Amino acid sequence: MWTLVAVATIFLVLVFAEYLSRYKGIHSELTRKIVHVLVGTFVAFWPFFLSWRTIEYLSLAFVAVVLFSMKFNIFAAVHAVSRHTSGELLFALVIGVLALIATTKWVFAAAMLNLSLADGMAAIVGLGWGENFRYKVLGHSKSYAGSLAFFFTSCLIMLWYAAFSHAAYTALTVLWLPLFATVAENLAINGTDNLVIPLLFALVLTSSL
């Protein structure tokens, strides 16, 4: 039953984003990030009610759905971007990879929340308030506001992780790891941050247990 709930919830989010894009005129970049934040945050808590094997199977299913949707442009609100990006495909793939390597449900949740909330907030804040203060990394435009939003959101997520997982509050966990992730988010282009960011958190947190 919980598997059906997980699938249905994501489907409803995608339909909602498509509605906003097609009938409310919301920019596709914003609807992509809405999906990114809502789906990623929901997926972060899957290990609390789904088995690791189920999450792995769902990840493979989502990869297939993303490939099908990209080919036939079913969910334009997600795929309609002006630049080349593999972000949606890597987003679906990394869920299964995390299920394989995460040693606890808290590590999985922290990794996915940094992907969904921290990365999503960076994009949303950057779009809203970062236009006048920008810089370039590898030819790609970034905003100071977006990068700061990523860093501070990541710090809050790691404080939450330490509190609820009962892990030690270390400088590596709550400060340096978010800082390294902010740098990685700047360097990972064309959607590869959807793979790099959660793997960075999962591998570091797993090794520190």
Helices and strands as residue ranges (DSSP letters): H 2-23, H 28-44, G 46-48, H 52-72, H 76-79, H 87-101, H 105-113, I 114-118, H 119-129, E 134-137, E 140-143, H 144-165, H 171-171, I 172-176, H 177-187, H 193-208
